[in-house]
Amino acid sequence: MAAATYLTRVIPLLFLSGKTFSPPVQQWLDFIPTAILAALLAPMLLQHEGQWSINHLYFWACLPTFLVAWKTRNLFSTVVAGIVFLTALQLFF
């Protein structure tokens, strides 16, 4: 499994390193990290106990955390804000 995981990451890196892409392809590639993050976060934020719901603490903590991320564009501030907002919600609800 380690070899399979390693090879699937290294082979594209070896073939594509040093290559330049056309602007449309580069623009499309720039969206990949955002799409992956959204795919990882959406189920956790929009589902609660297997049901689609926005009635849980993670969803409500993500809203002000998103605003902090948008305003500061700083990963450390965003993580700290998320921890603070979620902890505050857990203490009060």
N, C-alpha and C positions, 0 to 999 in steps of 0.2 A: 504494500500500500504506500509506503514511503517513496518507493521508486516511481510509482504511477503519479503520485502527487507532485513529486519533484520534476518529472519529465514534462508533465502538462504545463508547468510554469516556465521551465527553462527553454524548451524548444521554441516557443514563439519569441521569447526574449532574444535568443541567438539569431533567429532569422530576421527579426524586425528591428534590432538595435542598429542605430545609425541611418535608418531609412527616414526619408521625409515623405509626408503624406500631403495630399491636396488639401486646401482649406476646408472644403465640405467634410471630408473624412476626418480631419483633425477636430473640427467642431463637433462631429458626431461622437468621436472618442472622448471628448471632454465631458460628455453627459453620463458616461458609464459609471463613475464613482457615485454620482447623485442617484442614479437609478438603482444601484445596488443597495445603497443606504436606505432608500425609500422602501425597497422590497423587504429589507430586514426589519425595519421599524414599524411599518404599517400594520402587520398582524398583531404585534404586541400592543400597539396603541389603540387599535380599533376593535379588538376582541377581548372579551372577559369571560373566563370559564367556558370557552368554546362557542360563545354566542357573540354576534356582532353587536357592539355596544360602545357608547362613549361615556357610560356612567361608571367610570372607575378612576382611581387616583392617577394612574400613569398617563391617561389621556389629558386630564386637567393640568397635570404638572408639565406636560410637554408644551402647552401653549405659551406660558411665559418664558419657558426655556428657549423656545424657538425665537421669541422676540429678542432675548438676550443674544442669541447666536447671530441673528440678523443685524442687530445694532453694533455689536462689538467685533464680530468676525474673528473671535478669539476662542480657540478650543478649550483652554483652561477655564476661562470665565463661563463658558457654556456648561461645562461639566459641573463646576461648583454651583452654578445657578440651578441646574437640574437636581442636584443633590439637596440643595436648600429647599427648593419648592416641593419636592416629593416628601421630604422629612416634615416640613410644615404641614402639608396636607394630611400626612399620617398622624401627626400629633393632634390635629384639630378634628379629624373625622374618624 
